[in-house]
Amino acid sequence: MRFILAAAVIQAALTTVADAAYINYTTVTGYFQQDDPITNATTFDYTTTNLGLINRTYSADCNTNNLTQWQRFARELFRLNLEAPTNVEYKLLIMGRHGEGYHNAAESFYTTPAWNCYYSLLNGNATNSWADAELTPAGTKQAQIANNFWRSSITNQKIPIPQSYYTSPLQRCLATANITFGNLTLPSSKAFKPTIKELLREGISLHTCDRRHNATYIHKTFPSYTFEANFSEADPFWNGVTGETSAAQDIRSKTVLDDIFSHDDSTYISITSHSGEIASLLRVLGHRTFSLSTGAVIPVLVRAETRSGNATSTSASWSVSPHCTAPPVTSISTATTMGGCVCPNSATAVTTPLITIGPFRK
């Protein structure tokens, strides 16, 4: 019964309903190195490249001798919105991936195939917990690097300060956002007052790291954060049985973008999320694939056009990830059956829903 109810909630939340108008998103290229196909995502460092902002001239350039590149970009973005049709707006989304979590460290330790086949379904091991994983010391350091970047860029580059802050409800993102922005000296109009949005979470799988704590725990741990309206006490999505397909996640990402763009007039928006979710947001925004390492940040200049007519009504089913009920025999990623899982003879090879949902181990 629990899974039937969860499926009903998921379907209601993630199905795009045809309406009289819809928002079409595109990435405006030519402003950031990350949207250039020649930029290598694996070696790119946002901290040494001014967040990737390209040094170039703009249509809005006038008397800019004493302005930084970011100040000139701000003028250009103001011009774009000033000259845009009434049904078009431009926003800069600054999306940061959380720092390394204990689930990331565990995946590196066990190797990705073994992690996906078995260990990711556990709450942790004898050393660490990775259910709704916290940041490792390395992850905390990565978030501090982001803090140092913002501190320096605000002072030296006059980078526009985010006007709104949104974060995933998972602990690694809540902590990363707090370390990144929490102790910066900001004007009261742009104070760090983050809103927790359910749909900014990581792609929902059977992995326990994708299951969030209840709202009471989150509020106790991050009391200054605000929950979005109708944020539920218990996790309404993770069930330990089925997970999102990429198509389902993209529907969810479109839903949360529509919510932000429809209700937030801010031009500069910070989003702290996950590698998989940011990848999904980039797909919805029409951005090139650009994988983020833990702690990395990507800016995207977005053109949002509200169009009349009915958007295509879209839904996508969830699936069951193959896994083993004991550690796999091998971590060979090229196995062609069971999604790469090679289970021992003594273990069940699971291709249909079968998993016990246990409590968080703290």
DRENDO-1510 file (C-alpha; in Angstrom, 1 decimal, always signed):
<recs>
REC; n; res; u; v; w
REC; 1; MET; +0.0; +0.0; +0.0 .
REC; 2; ARG; +2.8; +2.4; +0.8 .
REC; 3; PHE; +4.3; +2.0; -2.6 .
REC; 4; ILE; +1.0; +2.5; -4.3 .
REC; 5; LEU; +0.4; +5.7; -2.5 .
REC; 6; ALA; +4.0; +6.9; -3.2 .
REC; 7; ALA; +3.5; +6.2; -6.9 .
REC; 8; ALA; +0.3; +8.2; -6.9 .
REC; 9; VAL; +2.1; +11.2; -5.3 .
REC; 10; ILE; +4.9; +10.9; -7.8 .
REC; 11; GLN; +2.5; +10.7; -10.8 .
REC; 12; ALA; +0.6; +13.8; -9.6 .
REC; 13; ALA; +3.7; +15.8; -9.0 .
REC; 14; LEU; +5.7; +14.9; -12.0 .
REC; 15; THR; +3.2; +14.7; -14.8 .
REC; 16; THR; +3.2; +17.8; -17.0 .
REC; 17; VAL; -0.4; +19.0; -17.5 .
REC; 18; ALA; -1.4; +20.7; -20.7 .
REC; 19; ASP; -2.3; +24.3; -20.1 .
REC; 20; ALA; -3.2; +27.4; -22.0 .
REC; 21; ALA; +0.4; +28.6; -21.9 .
REC; 22; TYR; +3.8; +27.1; -21.3 .
REC; 23; ILE; +7.4; +28.2; -20.8 .
REC; 24; ASN; +10.1; +27.4; -23.4 .
REC; 25; TYR; +13.7; +27.5; -22.2 .
REC; 26; THR; +16.8; +28.1; -24.2 .
REC; 27; THR; +20.4; +28.7; -23.2 .
REC; 28; VAL; +21.9; +32.0; -24.5 .
REC; 29; THR; +25.3; +31.0; -25.6 .
REC; 30; GLY; +28.4; +33.2; -26.1 .
REC; 31; TYR; +28.7; +34.5; -22.6 .
REC; 32; PHE; +30.2; +31.7; -20.7 .
REC; 33; GLN; +33.0; +29.2; -21.5 .
REC; 34; GLN; +30.9; +26.3; -20.2 .
REC; 35; ASP; +28.4; +26.5; -23.1 .
REC; 36; ASP; +31.2; +26.4; -25.7 .
REC; 37; PRO; +31.6; +22.9; -27.0 .
REC; 38; ILE; +35.4; +23.2; -27.0 .
REC; 39; THR; +35.5; +23.7; -23.2 .
REC; 40; ASN; +36.6; +20.5; -21.5 .
REC; 41; ALA; +34.4; +19.9; -18.5 .
REC; 42; THR; +36.8; +17.5; -16.8 .
REC; 43; THR; +39.6; +20.0; -16.6 .
REC; 44; PHE; +37.6; +23.3; -16.3 .
REC; 45; ASP; +38.1; +25.2; -13.1 .
REC; 46; TYR; +35.5; +27.9; -12.3 .
REC; 47; THR; +37.6; +29.5; -9.6 .
REC; 48; THR; +40.4; +30.5; -12.0 .
REC; 49; THR; +38.2; +31.6; -14.9 .
REC; 50; ASN; +35.9; +34.1; -13.3 .
REC; 51; LEU; +33.2; +31.5; -13.2 .
REC; 52; GLY; +33.7; +31.0; -17.0 .
REC; 53; LEU; +32.6; +34.6; -17.9 .
REC; 54; ILE; +34.1; +35.3; -21.4 .
REC; 55; ASN; +36.0; +38.6; -21.8 .
REC; 56; ARG; +34.1; +40.2; -24.6 .
REC; 57; THR; +32.3; +43.4; -25.6 .
REC; 58; TYR; +28.6; +43.8; -25.3 .
REC; 59; SER; +25.9; +45.8; -27.0 .
REC; 60; ALA; +25.3; +47.6; -23.7 .
REC; 61; ASP; +29.0; +48.7; -23.4 .
REC; 62; CYS; +29.2; +52.5; -22.9 .
REC; 63; ASN; +31.6; +54.3; -20.6 .
REC; 64; THR; +32.8; +51.0; -19.2 .
REC; 65; ASN; +36.5; +51.9; -18.7 .
REC; 66; ASN; +36.3; +51.5; -15.0 .
REC; 67; LEU; +33.9; +48.5; -14.9 .
REC; 68; THR; +34.8; +44.9; -14.4 .
REC; 69; GLN; +33.7; +42.2; -16.8 .
REC; 70; TRP; +30.9; +41.2; -14.4 .
REC; 71; GLN; +29.6; +44.7; -14.1 .
REC; 72; ARG; +29.5; +45.0; -17.9 .
REC; 73; PHE; +27.7; +41.6; -18.1 .
REC; 74; ALA; +25.1; +42.9; -15.6 .
REC; 75; ARG; +24.5; +45.9; -17.8 .
REC; 76; GLU; +24.1; +43.6; -20.8 .
REC; 77; LEU; +21.6; +41.4; -18.9 .
REC; 78; PHE; +19.7; +44.4; -17.9 .
REC; 79; ARG; +19.6; +45.5; -21.6 .
REC; 80; LEU; +18.4; +42.0; -22.7 .
REC; 81; ASN; +15.4; +42.2; -20.3 .
REC; 82; LEU; +14.7; +45.8; -21.1 .
REC; 83; GLU; +14.4; +45.1; -24.8 .
REC; 84; ALA; +12.8; +41.7; -24.5 .
REC; 85; PRO; +9.1; +41.2; -25.5 .
REC; 86; THR; +6.7; +41.1; -22.7 .
REC; 87; ASN; +6.5; +37.3; -22.9 .
REC; 88; VAL; +10.3; +36.8; -22.6 .
REC; 89; GLU; +12.7; +37.2; -19.7 .
REC; 90; TYR; +16.3; +36.4; -19.0 .
REC; 91; LYS; +17.8; +35.0; -15.8 .
REC; 92; LEU; +21.2; +33.9; -14.8 .
REC; 93; LEU; +21.1; +30.6; -13.0 .
REC; 94; ILE; +24.2; +29.9; -11.0 .
REC; 95; MET; +24.1; +26.1; -10.2 .
REC; 96; GLY; +26.5; +24.6; -7.8 .
REC; 97; ARG; +27.0; +20.9; -7.1 .
REC; 98; HIS; +27.4; +19.8; -3.5 .
REC; 99; GLY; +30.8; +19.0; -2.1 .
REC; 100; GLU; +31.9; +15.4; -1.8 .
REC; 101; GLY; +29.5; +13.3; +0.4 .
REC; 102; TYR; +30.2; +10.0; +2.1 .
REC; 103; HIS; +28.2; +8.3; -0.7 .
REC; 104; ASN; +30.7; +9.7; -3.2 .
REC; 105; ALA; +33.6; +8.4; -1.1 .
REC; 106; ALA; +32.0; +5.0; -0.7 .
REC; 107; GLU; +31.4; +4.7; -4.5 .
REC; 108; SER; +35.0; +5.4; -5.1 .
REC; 109; PHE; +36.0; +2.8; -2.5 .
REC; 110; TYR; +33.8; +0.0; -3.7 .
REC; 111; THR; +33.9; +1.0; -7.4 .
REC; 112; THR; +30.9; +2.2; -9.3 .
REC; 113; PRO; +29.5; -1.2; -10.5 .
REC; 114; ALA; +29.7; -2.8; -7.1 .
REC; 115; TRP; +28.2; +0.4; -5.6 .
REC; 116; ASN; +25.3; +0.3; -7.9 .
REC; 117; CYS; +24.8; -3.4; -7.6 .
REC; 118; TYR; +24.7; -3.7; -3.8 .
REC; 119; TYR; +26.4; -1.2; -1.5 .
REC; 120; SER; +24.3; +1.9; -2.5 .
REC; 121; LEU; +21.2; +0.1; -1.2 .
REC; 122; LEU; +22.7; -0.1; +2.3 .
REC; 123; ASN; +22.5; +2.7; +4.9 .
REC; 124; GLY; +26.2; +2.6; +5.4 .
REC; 125; ASN; +29.0; +0.4; +6.6 .
REC; 126; ALA; +30.9; +0.0; +9.9 .
REC; 127; THR; +32.7; +3.3; +9.4 .
REC; 128; ASN; +30.3; +5.7; +7.8 .
REC; 129; SER; +26.6; +6.3; +6.9 .
REC; 130; TRP; +25.7; +7.4; +3.4 .
REC; 131; ALA; +21.9; +7.5; +3.7 .
REC; 132; ASP; +21.1; +11.1; +2.9 .
REC; 133; ALA; +24.9; +11.5; +3.0 .
REC; 134; GLU; +26.6; +14.3; +4.9 .
REC; 135; LEU; +29.7; +16.1; +3.5 .
REC; 136; THR; +33.1; +14.5; +4.0 .
REC; 137; PRO; +36.0; +16.7; +5.2 .
REC; 138; ALA; +37.0; +17.0; +1.6 .
REC; 139; GLY; +33.5; +18.0; +0.6 .
REC; 140; THR; +33.5; +20.7; +3.3 .
REC; 141; LYS; +36.8; +22.0; +1.9 .
REC; 142; GLN; +35.3; +22.2; -1.6 .
REC; 143; ALA; +32.4; +24.2; -0.3 .
REC; 144; GLN; +34.8; +26.5; +1.5 .
REC; 145; ILE; +36.6; +27.0; -1.8 .
REC; 146; ALA; +33.3; +28.2; -3.3 .
REC; 147; ASN; +32.9; +30.5; -0.3 .
REC; 148; ASN; +36.4; +32.0; -0.9 .
REC; 149; PHE; +35.6; +32.4; -4.6 .
REC; 150; TRP; +32.4; +34.4; -3.9 .
REC; 151; ARG; +34.1; +36.5; -1.2 .
REC; 152; SER; +36.9; +37.4; -3.6 .
REC; 153; SER; +34.6; +37.9; -6.7 .
REC; 154; ILE; +32.2; +40.1; -4.8 .
REC; 155; THR; +35.0; +42.4; -3.7 .
REC; 156; ASN; +37.3; +42.3; -6.8 .
REC; 157; GLN; +35.1; +41.5; -9.7 .
REC; 158; LYS; +31.8; +43.0; -8.5 .
REC; 159; ILE; +30.0; +39.8; -9.4 .
REC; 160; PRO; +26.3; +40.2; -9.0 .
REC; 161; ILE; +25.1; +38.6; -5.7 .
REC; 162; PRO; +22.3; +36.1; -6.1 .
REC; 163; GLN; +18.9; +37.6; -5.2 .
REC; 164; SER; +17.4; +34.2; -4.5 .
REC; 165; TYR; +18.8; +31.0; -3.1 .
REC; 166; TYR; +17.3; +27.5; -3.7 .
REC; 167; THR; +18.6; +24.2; -2.5 .
REC; 168; SER; +17.8; +20.5; -2.7 .
REC; 169; PRO; +16.4; +19.0; +0.6 .
REC; 170; LEU; +19.3; +16.5; +0.9 .
REC; 171; GLN; +21.9; +17.2; +3.6 .
REC; 172; ARG; +24.9; +17.5; +1.4 .
REC; 173; CYS; +23.3; +20.4; -0.5 .
REC; 174; LEU; +21.9; +22.1; +2.5 .
REC; 175; ALA; +25.4; +22.1; +4.1 .
REC; 176; THR; +27.2; +23.1; +0.9 .
REC; 177; ALA; +24.9; +26.1; +0.4 .
REC; 178; ASN; +25.4; +27.2; +4.0 .
REC; 179; ILE; +29.2; +27.0; +3.9 .
REC; 180; THR; +29.3; +28.7; +0.5 .
REC; 181; PHE; +27.0; +31.7; +1.3 .
REC; 182; GLY; +26.2; +31.6; +5.1 .
REC; 183; ASN; +29.0; +33.8; +6.4 .
REC; 184; LEU; +29.4; +36.2; +3.5 .
REC; 185; THR; +28.8; +39.9; +4.2 .
REC; 186; LEU; +25.8; +40.6; +2.0 .
REC; 187; PRO; +23.3; +43.5; +1.7 .
REC; 188; SER; +20.1; +42.9; +3.4 .
REC; 189; SER; +18.2; +42.8; +0.1 .
REC; 190; LYS; +20.3; +39.9; -1.0 .
REC; 191; ALA; +20.8; +38.1; +2.3 .
REC; 192; PHE; +21.3; +34.3; +2.3 .
REC; 193; LYS; +17.8; +33.1; +3.0 .
REC; 194; PRO; +17.6; +29.8; +1.1 .
REC; 195; THR; +14.4; +28.0; +0.1 .
REC; 196; ILE; +14.3; +24.2; +0.2 .
REC; 197; LYS; +12.6; +22.8; -2.9 .
REC; 198; GLU; +11.7; +19.2; -3.0 .
REC; 199; LEU; +12.1; +18.8; -6.8 .
REC; 200; LEU; +15.7; +20.0; -6.8 .
REC; 201; ARG; +16.8; +16.8; -5.3 .
REC; 202; GLU; +19.1; +14.2; -6.9 .
REC; 203; GLY; +17.7; +11.7; -9.4 .
REC; 204; ILE; +15.6; +9.4; -7.3 .
REC; 205; SER; +17.0; +5.8; -7.4 .
REC; 206; LEU; +17.1; +2.9; -5.0 .
REC; 207; HIS; +20.2; +4.3; -3.5 .
REC; 208; THR; +19.7; +5.3; +0.2 .
REC; 209; CYS; +21.7; +8.5; -0.5 .
REC; 210; ASP; +18.7; +9.7; -2.5 .
REC; 211; ARG; +16.3; +9.5; +0.5 .
REC; 212; ARG; +15.9; +12.6; +2.5 .
REC; 213; HIS; +15.3; +13.1; +6.2 .
REC; 214; ASN; +12.0; +14.3; +7.5 .
REC; 215; ALA; +11.2; +18.0; +7.6 .
REC; 216; THR; +11.5; +18.1; +11.4 .
REC; 217; TYR; +15.1; +16.9; +11.2 .
REC; 218; ILE; +15.9; +19.2; +8.4 .
REC; 219; HIS; +14.5; +22.2; +10.3 .
REC; 220; LYS; +16.4; +21.3; +13.5 .
REC; 221; THR; +19.7; +21.0; +11.5 .
REC; 222; PHE; +19.2; +24.1; +9.3 .
REC; 223; PRO; +16.8; +26.3; +11.3 .
REC; 224; SER; +17.3; +29.4; +9.1 .
REC; 225; TYR; +16.2; +27.7; +5.9 .
REC; 226; THR; +12.7; +28.1; +4.6 .
REC; 227; PHE; +10.6; +25.2; +3.2 .
REC; 228; GLU; +8.7; +25.8; +0.1 .
REC; 229; ALA; +4.9; +25.7; +0.4 .
REC; 230; ASN; +3.4; +22.2; +1.0 .
REC; 231; PHE; +6.8; +20.6; +1.8 .
REC; 232; SER; +5.9; +17.3; +3.3 .
REC; 233; GLU; +7.1; +15.9; +6.7 .
REC; 234; ALA; +8.2; +12.6; +5.2 .
REC; 235; ASP; +9.9; +12.0; +1.9 .
REC; 236; PRO; +7.1; +11.5; -0.6 .
REC; 237; PHE; +9.2; +10.1; -3.4 .
REC; 238; TRP; +11.9; +7.7; -2.4 .
REC; 239; ASN; +10.6; +4.2; -1.9 .
REC; 240; GLY; +13.6; +1.9; -2.2 .
REC; 241; VAL; +11.8; -0.1; -4.9 .
REC; 242; THR; +11.6; +2.0; -8.1 .
REC; 243; GLY; +13.6; +5.0; -9.4 .
REC; 244; GLU; +13.3; +7.7; -12.0 .
REC; 245; THR; +14.2; +7.3; -15.6 .
REC; 246; SER; +16.0; +10.2; -17.2 .
REC; 247; ALA; +12.8; +11.1; -19.0 .
REC; 248; ALA; +10.9; +11.2; -15.6 .
REC; 249; GLN; +13.6; +13.3; -14.1 .
REC; 250; ASP; +13.5; +15.8; -16.9 .
REC; 251; ILE; +9.8; +16.2; -16.4 .
REC; 252; ARG; +10.5; +17.0; -12.7 .
REC; 253; SER; +13.2; +19.4; -13.6 .
REC; 254; LYS; +10.9; +21.3; -16.0 .
REC; 255; THR; +8.3; +21.4; -13.3 .
REC; 256; VAL; +10.6; +23.0; -10.7 .
REC; 257; LEU; +12.0; +25.5; -13.3 .
REC; 258; ASP; +8.5; +26.5; -14.2 .
REC; 259; ASP; +7.7; +27.1; -10.6 .
REC; 260; ILE; +10.8; +29.3; -10.1 .
REC; 261; PHE; +10.4; +31.3; -13.2 .
REC; 262; SER; +6.7; +31.8; -12.6 .
REC; 263; HIS; +7.0; +33.0; -9.1 .
REC; 264; ASP; +10.4; +34.6; -8.7 .
REC; 265; ASP; +11.2; +37.9; -10.3 .
REC; 266; SER; +14.9; +37.7; -9.4 .
REC; 267; THR; +17.4; +37.9; -12.2 .
REC; 268; TYR; +20.3; +36.2; -10.4 .
REC; 269; ILE; +19.4; +32.9; -8.9 .
REC; 270; SER; +21.6; +30.4; -7.0 .
REC; 271; ILE; +20.7; +26.7; -7.1 .
REC; 272; THR; +22.6; +24.2; -5.0 .
REC; 273; SER; +21.9; +20.7; -6.2 .
REC; 274; HIS; +23.4; +17.4; -7.5 .
REC; 275; SER; +25.3; +16.2; -10.5 .
REC; 276; GLY; +22.4; +14.2; -11.9 .
REC; 277; GLU; +19.8; +16.9; -11.3 .
REC; 278; ILE; +22.0; +19.7; -12.7 .
REC; 279; ALA; +22.6; +17.5; -15.8 .
REC; 280; SER; +18.8; +17.2; -16.1 .
REC; 281; LEU; +18.3; +20.9; -15.7 .
REC; 282; LEU; +20.8; +21.6; -18.4 .
REC; 283; ARG; +18.9; +19.2; -20.7 .
REC; 284; VAL; +15.7; +21.1; -20.1 .
REC; 285; LEU; +17.5; +24.4; -20.7 .
REC; 286; GLY; +18.9; +23.2; -24.0 .
REC; 287; HIS; +22.5; +23.5; -22.6 .
REC; 288; ARG; +25.3; +21.3; -23.8 .
REC; 289; THR; +26.2; +18.4; -21.6 .
REC; 290; PHE; +28.6; +19.6; -18.9 .
REC; 291; SER; +29.4; +17.3; -16.1 .
REC; 292; LEU; +30.3; +18.9; -12.7 .
REC; 293; SER; +32.8; +17.5; -10.3 .
REC; 294; THR; +31.8; +17.7; -6.6 .
REC; 295; GLY; +31.8; +21.3; -5.4 .
REC; 296; ALA; +31.9; +22.8; -9.0 .
REC; 297; VAL; +29.6; +25.6; -10.2 .
REC; 298; ILE; +28.1; +26.4; -13.6 .
REC; 299; PRO; +26.4; +29.7; -14.7 .
REC; 300; VAL; +23.7; +29.5; -17.4 .
REC; 301; LEU; +22.1; +32.5; -19.0 .
REC; 302; VAL; +18.5; +31.4; -19.7 .
REC; 303; ARG; +16.0; +32.8; -22.0 .
REC; 304; ALA; +12.4; +31.9; -20.9 .
REC; 305; GLU; +9.6; +32.5; -23.4 .
REC; 306; THR; +6.0; +32.1; -22.3 .
REC; 307; ARG; +4.1; +30.7; -25.3 .
REC; 308; SER; +0.4; +30.4; -25.9 .
REC; 309; GLY; -1.1; +27.1; -26.8 .
REC; 310; ASN; -0.9; +23.7; -25.1 .
REC; 311; ALA; +2.4; +22.1; -24.2 .
REC; 312; THR; +2.7; +18.4; -24.8 .
REC; 313; SER; +1.3; +16.5; -21.9 .
REC; 314; THR; +4.1; +14.2; -20.8 .
REC; 315; SER; +4.6; +11.4; -18.3 .
REC; 316; ALA; +7.3; +8.9; -17.8 .
REC; 317; SER; +7.3; +5.7; -15.9 .
REC; 318; TRP; +9.8; +4.7; -13.2 .
REC; 319; SER; +11.9; +1.5; -13.3 .
REC; 320; VAL; +13.5; -1.0; -11.0 .
REC; 321; SER; +17.3; -1.1; -11.0 .
REC; 322; PRO; +18.8; -4.6; -11.1 .
REC; 323; HIS; +20.9; -5.4; -8.0 .
REC; 324; CYS; +22.2; -8.2; -5.8 .
REC; 325; THR; +21.2; -9.1; -2.3 .
REC; 326; ALA; +24.8; -9.7; -1.4 .
REC; 327; PRO; +28.1; -8.1; -2.5 .
REC; 328; PRO; +28.6; -8.9; -6.3 .
REC; 329; VAL; +31.2; -11.4; -7.4 .
REC; 330; THR; +32.9; -8.8; -9.5 .
REC; 331; SER; +32.8; -5.1; -10.2 .
REC; 332; ILE; +33.3; -5.5; -13.9 .
REC; 333; SER; +31.4; -2.7; -15.5 .
REC; 334; THR; +31.2; -4.4; -18.9 .
REC; 335; ALA; +28.8; -7.2; -17.7 .
REC; 336; THR; +25.9; -7.3; -20.1 .
REC; 337; THR; +23.3; -8.7; -17.8 .
REC; 338; MET; +21.7; -7.4; -14.7 .
REC; 339; GLY; +22.9; -3.9; -15.4 .
REC; 340; GLY; +26.5; -4.9; -14.9 .
REC; 341; CYS; +25.8; -6.9; -11.7 .
REC; 342; VAL; +27.3; -10.3; -11.4 .
REC; 343; CYS; +25.7; -11.8; -8.3 .
REC; 344; PRO; +27.2; -14.7; -6.3 .
REC; 345; ASN; +25.4; -18.0; -6.4 .
REC; 346; SER; +24.2; -17.5; -2.9 .
REC; 347; ALA; +22.6; -14.2; -3.6 .
REC; 348; THR; +19.4; -13.3; -5.3 .
REC; 349; ALA; +19.6; -11.4; -8.6 .
REC; 350; VAL; +16.8; -8.8; -8.2 .
REC; 351; THR; +15.1; -7.5; -11.3 .
REC; 352; THR; +11.7; -7.0; -9.7 .
REC; 353; PRO; +10.9; -4.9; -6.6 .
REC; 354; LEU; +12.4; -6.5; -3.5 .
REC; 355; ILE; +14.1; -4.4; -0.8 .
REC; 356; THR; +13.7; -3.7; +2.8 .
REC; 357; ILE; +13.5; +0.0; +3.8 .
REC; 358; GLY; +15.4; +0.5; +7.0 .
REC; 359; PRO; +15.8; +3.5; +9.2 .
REC; 360; PHE; +18.6; +6.0; +9.0 .
REC; 361; ARG; +21.7; +4.8; +10.7 .
REC; 362; LYS; +23.3; +7.7; +12.6 .
</recs>
